[in-house]
Amino acid sequence: MLLNEKLQKIKFVITDVDGVLTDGLLHYDANGEAIKSFHVRDGLGIRMLIENGIQVAVLSGRDSPILRKRITDLGIKLFFLGKLEKESACFELIKQAGVTPEETAYIGDDSVDLPAFSVCGLAFAVNDAMDYVKDCADHVLSLAGGKGAFREMSDMILKAQGKTDVYATAQGFLKTVENMVQ
């Protein structure tokens, strides 16, 4: 099946965090993780998907108050944190979302994401993922983790589903923003 055909079927996106929504660096002080940087375009991409009926979930091997705050701020309802075994977690998230594996995309960057790649119908790797992870992905994005890779993927999904106005026109974007506020 062609990539565009797979993109048209997507109703659910599961994303890793460190190395995908962030650049993968962990900033510690004496009390633990002190800071995590997220790209604003990725956050907007998440919101645009949600506002257009595509559910988004976070699946991370780590858990932190910073990550929980970001999930809350973005209005993400489905997530598993501190879960390194991602195969069963994906199956559970897919069940909670009420979709099929073929309607699910996953975006990751490292070995821990490979079991998720095998479960989901469409697997994306960020550009700075390990080569063996890229080899297992259906598509390798041009952007790196924490640098807008999620947004690149979300635009691809919306484009394939005929919804480019959401991000490419003033009126389409304004309509999306109007929905976000409500």
C-alpha positions as CSV (number, residue, x, y, z in Angstrom):
1,M,0.0,0.0,0.0
2,L,1.3,3.5,-0.9
3,L,2.2,5.9,1.9
4,N,-0.6,8.3,0.8
5,E,-3.2,5.5,1.1
6,K,-2.0,4.7,4.6
7,L,-2.1,8.4,5.6
8,Q,-5.7,8.7,4.4
9,K,-6.7,6.0,6.9
10,I,-5.1,7.5,10.0
11,K,-7.5,8.2,12.9
12,F,-5.0,7.9,15.7
13,V,-1.4,9.0,16.3
14,I,0.8,7.7,19.1
15,T,4.0,9.7,19.8
16,D,7.1,9.0,21.8
17,V,8.4,12.0,23.7
18,D,12.2,12.1,24.3
19,G,13.8,12.3,20.9
20,V,10.5,13.0,19.1
21,L,8.7,15.9,20.9
22,T,12.0,16.9,22.4
23,D,15.6,16.8,21.1
24,G,16.3,13.9,23.4
25,L,18.5,15.8,25.8
26,L,17.7,15.3,29.5
27,H,18.5,18.4,31.7
28,Y,19.1,17.5,35.3
29,D,19.7,19.4,38.5
30,A,20.2,17.9,42.0
31,N,16.4,17.3,42.3
32,G,16.1,15.5,39.0
33,E,14.9,16.6,35.6
34,A,14.7,20.4,35.6
35,I,13.8,21.3,32.1
36,K,12.4,19.8,28.9
37,S,12.1,21.8,25.7
38,F,9.2,21.3,23.3
39,H,8.8,22.8,19.8
40,V,5.7,25.0,19.5
41,R,5.0,23.8,16.0
42,D,4.7,20.2,17.2
43,G,2.2,21.3,19.8
44,L,0.1,23.1,17.2
45,G,0.3,20.0,15.0
46,I,-1.1,18.0,17.8
47,R,-3.9,20.4,18.3
48,M,-4.7,20.6,14.6
49,L,-5.0,16.8,14.5
50,I,-7.2,16.7,17.5
51,E,-9.5,19.5,16.2
52,N,-9.8,17.5,12.9
53,G,-11.0,14.3,14.6
54,I,-7.6,12.5,14.8
55,Q,-6.9,11.4,18.3
56,V,-3.3,11.8,19.7
57,A,-1.7,9.8,22.5
58,V,1.6,10.1,24.3
59,L,3.6,6.9,25.0
60,S,6.9,7.5,26.9
61,G,9.4,5.4,28.7
62,R,9.8,8.3,31.1
63,D,7.4,10.1,33.4
64,S,7.9,13.6,34.8
65,P,5.8,16.6,36.1
66,I,7.1,18.6,33.1
67,L,5.7,16.0,30.6
68,R,2.4,15.8,32.5
69,K,2.1,19.6,32.3
70,R,2.7,19.5,28.5
71,I,0.1,16.7,28.0
72,T,-2.5,18.7,30.0
73,D,-1.7,21.9,28.2
74,L,-2.2,20.2,24.8
75,G,-5.5,18.5,25.9
76,I,-4.2,15.0,25.2
77,K,-6.5,12.5,26.8
78,L,-4.7,9.2,26.2
79,F,-1.2,8.5,27.5
80,F,1.0,6.0,29.1
81,L,4.1,7.3,30.9
82,G,7.0,5.4,32.4
83,K,6.2,2.5,30.0
84,L,9.3,1.0,28.3
85,E,7.4,-2.0,26.9
86,K,5.6,-0.3,24.1
87,E,4.0,-3.2,22.2
88,S,1.3,-3.9,24.8
89,A,0.9,-0.2,25.5
90,C,0.1,0.5,21.9
91,F,-2.5,-2.3,21.8
92,E,-4.1,-0.8,24.9
93,L,-4.1,2.7,23.6
94,I,-5.5,1.5,20.3
95,K,-8.3,-0.2,22.2
96,Q,-9.0,2.9,24.3
97,A,-9.1,5.1,21.2
98,G,-11.6,2.7,19.5
99,V,-9.6,2.3,16.3
100,T,-7.7,-0.4,14.5
101,P,-3.9,-0.8,14.2
102,E,-4.2,0.1,10.5
103,E,-5.8,3.4,11.5
104,T,-2.9,4.1,13.8
105,A,0.4,5.9,13.2
106,Y,3.4,5.9,15.5
107,I,6.3,8.3,15.6
108,G,9.6,7.3,17.3
109,D,13.3,7.6,17.3
110,D,15.0,4.6,19.1
111,S,15.1,0.9,19.7
112,V,12.4,1.2,22.4
113,D,10.0,2.3,19.7
114,L,10.5,-0.7,17.4
115,P,7.8,-2.9,19.0
116,A,5.4,0.0,18.5
117,F,6.4,0.2,14.8
118,S,5.4,-3.4,14.4
119,V,2.0,-2.9,16.0
120,C,0.9,0.3,14.2
121,G,-0.2,0.5,10.6
122,L,2.1,3.4,9.8
123,A,5.5,4.0,11.4
124,F,7.4,7.3,11.2
125,A,11.0,7.9,12.3
126,V,12.4,11.3,13.0
127,N,15.4,12.3,10.8
128,D,18.0,11.9,13.6
129,A,16.8,8.4,14.6
130,M,19.3,5.6,14.6
131,D,19.8,4.1,11.2
132,Y,18.4,0.7,12.2
133,V,15.2,2.5,13.4
134,K,14.9,4.4,10.2
135,D,15.2,1.1,8.3
136,C,12.1,-0.2,10.2
137,A,10.0,2.9,9.6
138,D,7.5,3.3,6.7
139,H,8.7,6.9,6.4
140,V,11.7,8.9,7.6
141,L,10.8,12.5,8.2
142,S,13.2,15.3,7.1
143,L,13.1,17.1,10.5
144,A,14.8,15.9,13.7
145,G,13.2,15.2,17.0
146,G,12.3,18.4,18.9
147,K,12.7,20.4,15.7
148,G,9.2,20.1,14.3
149,A,9.2,16.4,13.1
150,F,5.8,15.8,14.7
151,R,4.4,18.8,12.8
152,E,5.9,17.5,9.6
153,M,4.0,14.3,10.1
154,S,0.8,15.9,11.1
155,D,0.8,18.1,8.0
156,M,1.3,15.0,5.9
157,I,-1.7,13.3,7.5
158,L,-3.9,16.3,7.1
159,K,-2.8,16.8,3.5
160,A,-3.5,13.2,2.6
161,Q,-7.0,13.6,4.1
162,G,-7.7,16.8,2.1
163,K,-7.4,19.1,5.0
164,T,-4.5,21.4,4.0
165,D,-6.6,24.5,4.6
166,V,-6.2,23.8,8.3
167,Y,-2.6,24.8,8.2
168,A,-2.1,26.4,4.8
169,T,-4.8,29.1,4.7
170,A,-5.7,31.9,7.0
171,Q,-9.4,31.0,7.0
172,G,-8.8,27.3,7.6
173,F,-6.4,28.1,10.4
174,L,-8.8,30.6,12.0
175,K,-11.5,28.0,12.0
176,T,-9.2,25.6,13.8
177,V,-8.2,28.2,16.4
178,E,-11.9,29.0,17.0
179,N,-12.5,25.4,17.8
180,M,-9.5,25.2,20.1
181,V,-10.8,28.0,22.3
182,Q,-14.2,26.3,22.8
